[in-house]
Amino acid sequence: MTEHIFLQSPTLTASLANEPTTRGHVLITLTTQLFTPPTNTTTKPILETTRQIADALCQITKSKRCALAYDGDLLIHLRPIHGLSGEKWTPVLDNDKEFHTEFPGYLSTKNGPTLDQKDLDEMRDRIAAYSGLTEKEGRDKSFHGEDNDSNLFARIVRGEITEQWRIWESPSHIAFLTPFGNTPGYTVLVPRKHTSSDIFSLAPDDYNALAVDAAGSVSALLKEALGLEMCGMFFEGLEIDYSHVKLVPVHTSKKLGEPLREEFRELYRGSVSTKLGLTAYPEEELQKMAGELRARFEV
């Protein structure tokens, strides 16, 4: 089968998926896991290139934003989000729920059923024991924005939502367990200032601080605290209009196999995953799009 590669470097190979889940589905195959030290010389250039690819994809497919789905190992999926209309942000929710205590062969951003508070407390305490963040010491409630910002994440940062499961914080970001996670330890990472939910549109300093530095710290924390080798990552941003990264522990000690499959979707339905599609996309269309991408990266 033809590989529709449009960009190669010593650290990654980017190609169009032969069996995509949506038009313009890109696979970025890495030579090493994200957040492998030293982060600034490995992950930072990879995620900068990923952002450039996302920008090119949006222009070529005429989509308003792209989602990122990282499997925790050596594969990043980039998907244009088709079907968004208008300039105003509107939520797009997937009401289908799932929950897995063990890795089911893929990661996704679907919500799970509301978790039991006791389980959340225990998981928070287990992780916080490694981060050094304890309820006894309290939380840093600094918010770099307006006090009347009513966004859910702004209120969590300011400590106005008292029932929260914060596991990590820095002067610029906080991370907390979501009560709607689809696997144990499912974490949301947000900045202390209200910036766009479209991660790829952030200013370079904000992007690197969130997607490289903070995400790298929390990913390492989750792997250490839970005794895991992999932690997935998602950029999506169509549930809450505030910058956030989802970090998903991969509960398996086995190597990842061939990605599982799902049906092709013309339009975004409120969630993304690390699955591939079921059927081959028309070869002529793949060649045309790969050529357009290749021209942008001068390969």
BASEPA-512073 format. One record per residue (C-alpha): x, y, z; residue in three letters. Coordinates in pm, whole numbers, always signed. Example, Ala and Ser with C-alpha at 12.3 -4.5 7.8 and 13.67 -1.06 7.14 Angstrom:
! BASEPA-512073
+1230,-450,+780,ala
+1367,-106,+714,ser
! end
This chain:
! BASEPA-512073
+0,+0,+0,met
+130,+346,-91,thr
+258,+557,+195,glu
+154,+918,+155,his
+450,+1074,+335,ile
+480,+1450,+313,phe
+738,+1533,+581,leu
+1036,+1350,+732,gln
+1298,+1449,+987,ser
+1532,+1262,+1223,pro
+1257,+1260,+1490,thr
+932,+1206,+1294,leu
+759,+1095,+975,thr
+428,+1259,+881,ala
+188,+1096,+637,ser
-179,+1086,+548,leu
-364,+786,+689,ala
-461,+541,+414,asn
-763,+441,+623,glu
-860,+770,+789,pro
-1135,+838,+1040,thr
-1204,+1172,+871,thr
-1081,+1364,+567,arg
-725,+1484,+622,gly
-638,+1241,+905,his
-258,+1265,+951,val
-29,+1020,+1130,leu
+294,+1145,+1283,ile
+522,+853,+1368,thr
+791,+936,+1623,leu
+1132,+786,+1687,thr
+1096,+840,+2063,thr
+811,+906,+2305,gln
+702,+1262,+2369,leu
+845,+1415,+2688,phe
+1159,+1202,+2675,thr
+1430,+1414,+2844,pro
+1565,+1659,+2756,pro
+1220,+1789,+2663,thr
+1340,+2114,+2506,asn
+1554,+1932,+2250,thr
+1310,+1649,+2172,thr
+946,+1726,+2242,thr
+952,+2100,+2177,lys
+1057,+2076,+1809,pro
+822,+1782,+1753,ile
+522,+1971,+1887,leu
+621,+2285,+1695,glu
+627,+2082,+1372,thr
+295,+1927,+1472,thr
+149,+2274,+1509,arg
+276,+2371,+1162,gln
+116,+2058,+1015,ile
-213,+2136,+1191,ala
-210,+2488,+1046,asp
-147,+2355,+695,ala
-420,+2093,+737,leu
-674,+2353,+842,cys
-595,+2564,+537,gln
-605,+2275,+291,ile
-923,+2116,+431,thr
-1085,+2454,+512,lys
-1153,+2343,+870,ser
-1150,+2581,+1166,lys
-927,+2374,+1394,arg
-750,+2041,+1432,cys
-751,+1790,+1717,ala
-445,+1602,+1844,leu
-458,+1249,+1980,ala
-129,+1103,+2109,tyr
-125,+732,+2198,asp
+140,+769,+2470,gly
+405,+589,+2267,asp
+518,+667,+1912,leu
+209,+783,+1723,leu
+32,+1120,+1704,ile
-299,+1150,+1519,his
-396,+1490,+1378,leu
-755,+1532,+1263,arg
-923,+1834,+1106,pro
-1247,+1904,+1291,ile
-1507,+1926,+1016,his
-1851,+2078,+1057,gly
-1788,+2375,+1285,leu
-1983,+2678,+1169,ser
-1964,+3048,+1246,gly
-1699,+3244,+1429,glu
-1854,+3202,+1774,lys
-1734,+2904,+1981,trp
-2011,+2652,+2046,thr
-1978,+2324,+2240,pro
-2001,+1995,+2054,val
-2066,+1706,+2293,leu
-2054,+1329,+2252,asp
-2316,+1178,+2483,asn
-2181,+825,+2439,asp
-1996,+724,+2757,lys
-1733,+460,+2825,glu
-1506,+349,+3109,phe
-1211,+108,+3116,his
-994,+15,+3413,thr
-747,-150,+3173,glu
-626,-21,+2837,phe
-883,-134,+2574,pro
-649,-89,+2277,gly
-719,+281,+2220,tyr
-757,+614,+2401,leu
-1044,+856,+2356,ser
-1191,+1182,+2482,thr
-1536,+1039,+2547,lys
-1659,+1108,+2897,asn
-1717,+830,+3144,gly
-1997,+798,+3399,pro
-1953,+1021,+3706,thr
-1688,+860,+3924,leu
-1736,+783,+4291,asp
-1593,+1057,+4515,gln
-1409,+802,+4728,lys
-1228,+667,+4421,asp
-1139,+1020,+4311,leu
-1010,+1108,+4658,asp
-794,+797,+4669,glu
-652,+856,+4321,met
-582,+1223,+4400,arg
-401,+1132,+4721,asp
-200,+862,+4544,arg
-78,+1102,+4274,ile
-39,+1403,+4504,ala
+195,+1198,+4722,ala
+441,+1220,+4432,tyr
+373,+1583,+4338,ser
+385,+1703,+4698,gly
+49,+1878,+4665,leu
-166,+1802,+4968,thr
-505,+1924,+5082,glu
-353,+2012,+5418,lys
-120,+2268,+5261,glu
-404,+2418,+5061,gly
-403,+2530,+4701,arg
-262,+2826,+4513,asp
-576,+3005,+4391,lys
-396,+3260,+4176,ser
-586,+3334,+3855,phe
-428,+3559,+3594,his
-747,+3720,+3472,gly
-1071,+3887,+3573,glu
-1223,+3786,+3907,asp
-1568,+3769,+3747,asn
-1465,+3522,+3474,asp
-1742,+3261,+3510,ser
-1579,+2989,+3300,asn
-1570,+2655,+3484,leu
-1192,+2623,+3458,phe
-1137,+2981,+3578,ala
-1350,+2903,+3882,arg
-1157,+2581,+3947,ile
-826,+2770,+3930,val
-958,+3031,+4177,arg
-1077,+2755,+4411,gly
-1444,+2856,+4386,glu
-1531,+2498,+4291,ile
-1443,+2342,+4623,thr
-1509,+1985,+4512,glu
-1209,+1938,+4288,gln
-927,+1686,+4272,trp
-615,+1892,+4209,arg
-301,+1680,+4172,ile
-37,+1928,+4057,trp
+20,+2301,+4027,glu
+283,+2550,+3922,ser
+285,+2931,+3916,pro
+130,+2918,+3567,ser
-77,+2596,+3542,his
-280,+2346,+3743,ile
-382,+1984,+3680,ala
-679,+1800,+3827,phe
-867,+1473,+3792,leu
-1195,+1499,+3606,thr
-1493,+1322,+3769,pro
-1597,+1218,+3417,phe
-1276,+1041,+3316,gly
-1302,+724,+3110,asn
-1008,+558,+3285,thr
-846,+594,+3630,pro
-622,+900,+3658,gly
-771,+1086,+3359,tyr
-636,+1438,+3407,thr
-715,+1787,+3278,val
-433,+2043,+3261,leu
-516,+2416,+3233,val
-327,+2747,+3247,pro
-400,+3002,+3518,arg
-508,+3250,+3251,lys
-807,+3216,+3019,his
-673,+3152,+2669,thr
-825,+2992,+2360,ser
-951,+2633,+2364,ser
-783,+2593,+2024,asp
-439,+2491,+2152,ile
-271,+2521,+1812,phe
-377,+2888,+1790,ser
-202,+2992,+2113,leu
+89,+3234,+2115,ala
+420,+3042,+2096,pro
+514,+3105,+2460,asp
+169,+2998,+2584,asp
+172,+2690,+2358,tyr
+514,+2573,+2475,asn
+439,+2643,+2841,ala
+120,+2434,+2826,leu
+183,+2162,+2566,ala
+554,+2104,+2629,val
+656,+2213,+2980,asp
+343,+2164,+3192,ala
+215,+1863,+2997,ala
+558,+1703,+3021,gly
+568,+1752,+3398,ser
+220,+1611,+3455,val
+273,+1321,+3214,ser
+588,+1223,+3404,ala
+401,+1257,+3735,leu
+117,+1029,+3623,leu
+356,+764,+3493,lys
+560,+766,+3814,glu
+264,+770,+4053,ala
+70,+499,+3868,leu
+371,+285,+3772,gly
+305,+317,+3399,leu
+527,+356,+3093,glu
+289,+559,+2876,met
+55,+855,+2904,cys
-159,+977,+2615,gly
-248,+1336,+2535,met
-534,+1516,+2359,phe
-597,+1868,+2227,phe
-961,+1918,+2131,glu
-1135,+2205,+2311,gly
-1500,+2178,+2213,leu
-1649,+2096,+2552,glu
-1525,+2399,+2747,ile
-1395,+2718,+2585,asp
-1067,+2751,+2775,tyr
-722,+2612,+2694,ser
-691,+2259,+2828,his
-493,+1945,+2760,val
-625,+1600,+2849,lys
-365,+1354,+2981,leu
-468,+989,+2981,val
-275,+716,+3165,pro
-226,+405,+2950,val
-303,+120,+3190,his
-102,-161,+3034,thr
+246,-307,+3063,ser
+233,-442,+2707,lys
+360,-273,+2393,lys
+94,-104,+2183,leu
-17,-306,+1883,gly
-189,-203,+1561,glu
-444,+72,+1634,pro
-806,-36,+1656,leu
-1055,+81,+1393,arg
-1371,+289,+1375,glu
-1605,+417,+1106,glu
-1519,+713,+884,phe
-1690,+1037,+988,arg
-1755,+1328,+755,glu
-1828,+1556,+1050,leu
-1693,+1583,+1404,tyr
-1922,+1427,+1666,arg
-1780,+1555,+1992,gly
-1488,+1322,+2063,ser
-1166,+1191,+1910,val
-960,+877,+1966,ser
-638,+701,+1869,thr
-824,+468,+1632,lys
-775,+439,+1257,leu
-1051,+410,+1000,gly
-1205,+95,+855,leu
-1180,+160,+483,thr
-923,+298,+240,ala
-969,+657,+125,tyr
-969,+722,-252,pro
-608,+707,-373,glu
-642,+1007,-603,glu
-762,+1226,-315,glu
-481,+1109,-87,leu
-219,+1181,-352,gln
-362,+1528,-416,lys
-367,+1622,-48,met
-23,+1472,+18,ala
+111,+1678,-273,gly
-38,+1997,-129,glu
+112,+1925,+212,leu
+447,+1826,+63,arg
+463,+2155,-127,ala
+414,+2347,+197,arg
+699,+2166,+368,phe
+925,+2162,+61,glu
+990,+1789,+66,val
! end
